Amino acid sequence: ENSYVTGFFRGSALFDTTQLVSAGGKDIFITKINTPVTSLEENSLPTEIQLHQNFPNPFNPITKISWQSPVGSWQTIKIYDVLGNVIATLVDEYRQAGEYQVEFNGAALPSGIYFYQIKAGDFRETKKMVLLK
């Protein structure tokens, strides 16, 4: 009987970049956190695309948004206000299969309900988050 281990290795480096974007006349800091897997694990690839609920929610002013994808694809995550205006683009790039997380800082935004959406290939999903100050 043949046995094998499948796994996904994203490297051993921590990628952490921060950028300042202006949205609606307000500055918003976006920190992209990509913590790679540092060892191979059996069945470590996700089996479906999934957008997780941000944590914490409600948040003040920082929250983390995480998602997973079983295949590499162009992935976009955007934040919207209740009127459907784009507040920030957190991710807009090709990503390999794996699990990811970005940090969103809403310090420059008023309290309220916001939405975040992932687009990965034909997959779309939107979730609600609440900023309470």
C-alpha positions in Angstrom: 0.0 0.0 0.0 1.3 3.4 -1.0 1.1 6.3 1.5 2.0 9.9 1.0 1.7 13.2 2.7 0.4 16.2 0.9 1.1 19.7 2.2 1.6 23.3 1.3 4.7 25.3 2.3 4.5 29.1 1.9 8.0 29.8 3.1 9.6 30.8 6.4 9.5 34.6 6.1 7.0 36.9 7.6 5.6 39.5 5.2 4.2 42.6 6.9 3.6 45.8 5.0 1.7 48.8 6.0 0.3 51.4 3.6 -1.5 54.6 4.0 -4.5 55.2 1.7 -6.9 58.1 1.5 -10.6 57.3 1.3 -13.2 60.0 1.2 -10.7 62.6 2.4 -9.7 60.5 5.4 -6.4 58.6 5.8 -6.8 54.9 6.6 -3.8 52.6 7.6 -4.0 49.1 6.2 -1.6 46.5 7.5 -1.2 43.4 5.4 -0.2 40.4 7.5 0.8 37.2 5.7 2.1 34.6 8.2 3.3 31.7 6.2 3.2 28.0 7.2 6.6 26.9 8.4 6.2 23.2 8.2 4.4 20.6 6.1 1.3 19.1 7.5 -0.9 16.4 6.2 -3.9 17.9 4.3 -2.8 21.4 5.0 -4.5 23.0 2.0 -8.0 24.3 2.4 -10.8 22.4 0.7 -13.0 25.4 -0.2 -12.9 29.2 -0.5 -14.1 30.7 2.7 -14.3 34.2 4.1 -14.3 34.2 7.9 -16.1 36.7 10.1 -13.8 39.5 11.1 -12.5 39.5 14.7 -13.2 41.2 16.9 -16.6 42.3 15.8 -17.7 44.9 16.8 -14.2 46.5 16.7 -12.5 49.7 17.8 -10.6 50.6 15.7 -8.7 47.5 14.5 -10.1 44.2 13.2 -8.6 41.2 11.4 -10.2 39.6 8.3 -9.1 36.1 7.3 -9.9 33.8 4.4 -8.8 30.6 2.8 -8.6 29.4 -0.8 -7.8 25.9 -2.1 -6.5 27.2 -5.4 -4.4 30.1 -6.5 -6.3 33.0 -8.0 -6.6 36.7 -8.3 -8.1 37.8 -4.9 -9.6 41.1 -4.0 -10.9 42.2 -0.6 -12.6 45.6 -0.3 -14.3 47.5 2.5 -17.6 49.2 1.7 -19.8 51.7 3.6 -23.6 51.2 3.9 -24.1 53.2 0.7 -21.9 50.8 -1.3 -18.9 53.2 -1.6 -15.5 51.6 -1.5 -13.7 52.7 1.6 -10.5 50.7 1.2 -9.0 47.9 -0.9 -7.1 45.6 1.4 -6.0 42.9 -1.1 -5.9 43.1 -4.9 -3.3 40.5 -6.1 -2.7 37.0 -7.1 -2.5 34.7 -4.1 -1.4 31.0 -4.0 -3.7 28.4 -2.3 -3.6 28.9 1.5 -4.9 30.8 4.5 -4.5 34.5 4.8 -5.3 37.4 7.1 -5.2 41.2 6.8 -5.7 43.8 9.5 -8.0 46.8 9.0 -7.7 50.0 11.0 -10.9 52.1 11.0 -9.6 54.8 13.3 -10.3 57.5 10.7 -13.9 56.3 10.1 -17.1 57.1 12.0 -18.9 54.4 14.0 -21.2 52.4 11.9 -21.9 49.3 9.8 -19.4 48.4 7.1 -19.2 45.5 4.7 -16.2 43.5 3.4 -16.2 41.4 0.3 -13.9 38.8 -1.2 -13.7 38.2 -4.9 -11.6 35.1 -5.9 -12.2 33.9 -9.4 -16.0 33.4 -9.7 -16.5 33.3 -5.9 -18.0 36.3 -4.2 -18.9 36.6 -0.5 -19.8 39.6 1.6 -19.9 39.9 5.4 -20.9 42.7 7.8 -18.8 44.3 10.5 -19.5 47.0 13.1 -17.1 49.8 14.1 -18.0 51.1 17.6 -16.1 54.0 19.0 
